[in-house]
């Protein structure tokens, strides 16, 4: 089954807001502006979106399957120090 041409109500707008927020956050934080709590929040968001996209039957399996291991590695002790 392929993805529909039309998203559910509000989905496209919310997805656009996610992209804009991610870009704003990246600009704000830069390479040295992260705390452990902020990084954990971002990793949680990535996991949530990855799980949601994984539920879409036409989501590229390779892209969603690589995200979860990446966030797991980032959460290892010492990875965010």
Wavefront OBJ file of the C-alpha trace (Angstrom):
o trace
v 0.000 0.000 0.000
v 1.359 3.405 -0.940
v 1.006 6.573 1.081
v -2.060 8.602 0.286
v -1.822 11.818 -1.718
v -3.620 13.605 1.102
v -2.566 13.431 4.716
v -5.012 13.370 7.587
v -6.341 16.682 8.930
v -3.496 18.827 10.231
v -0.761 16.263 9.521
v 1.063 18.187 6.784
v 1.001 21.406 8.806
v 2.281 19.625 11.921
v 5.039 17.896 9.905
v 6.099 21.259 8.481
v 6.228 22.681 12.029
v 8.457 19.779 13.100
v 10.926 20.573 10.316
v 10.920 24.284 11.134
v 11.368 23.594 14.855
v 14.230 21.193 14.176
v 16.002 23.797 12.044
v 15.428 26.510 14.660
v 16.737 24.239 17.415
v 19.828 23.336 15.414
v 20.535 27.032 14.818
v 19.991 27.891 18.500
v 22.038 25.077 19.988
v 24.912 24.882 17.576
v 27.556 22.272 18.367
v 28.179 23.351 21.989
v 24.760 24.430 23.232
v 23.326 21.060 24.229
v 22.510 19.773 27.695
v 21.868 16.118 28.454
v 18.169 16.853 29.034
v 17.818 18.697 25.727
v 19.578 15.908 23.839
v 17.338 13.284 25.499
v 14.239 15.248 24.472
v 15.421 15.385 20.877
v 16.225 11.667 20.849
v 12.758 10.910 22.260
v 11.189 12.985 19.483
v 13.233 11.148 16.846
v 12.171 7.783 18.303
v 8.502 8.814 18.344
v 8.566 10.024 14.752
v 10.507 6.947 13.618
v 7.946 4.634 15.213
v 5.104 6.584 13.628
v 6.691 6.544 10.183
v 7.465 2.856 10.594
v 3.722 2.299 10.915
v 3.144 3.840 7.497
v 3.271 0.880 5.166
v 5.086 2.748 2.417
v 7.708 4.301 4.689
v 11.168 3.390 3.470
v 12.255 0.573 5.776
v 15.929 1.428 5.495
v 15.471 4.992 6.704
v 13.326 4.143 9.729
v 15.324 1.073 10.736
v 18.577 3.074 10.901
v 17.132 5.822 13.122
v 16.306 3.694 16.153
v 19.767 2.129 16.480
v 21.293 5.578 16.047
v 19.320 7.019 18.949
v 20.163 3.965 21.066
v 23.875 4.510 20.420
v 23.533 8.211 21.248
v 22.015 7.309 24.634
v 24.962 5.130 25.702
v 26.914 6.413 28.705
v 29.500 8.918 27.622
v 28.003 9.395 24.155
v 26.627 12.842 25.012
v 29.590 14.163 26.946
l 1 2 3 4 5 6 7 8 9 10 11 12 13 14 15 16 17 18 19 20 21 22 23 24 25 26 27 28 29 30 31 32 33 34 35 36 37 38 39 40 41 42 43 44 45 46 47 48 49 50 51 52 53 54 55 56 57 58 59 60 61 62 63 64 65 66 67 68 69 70 71 72 73 74 75 76 77 78 79 80 81
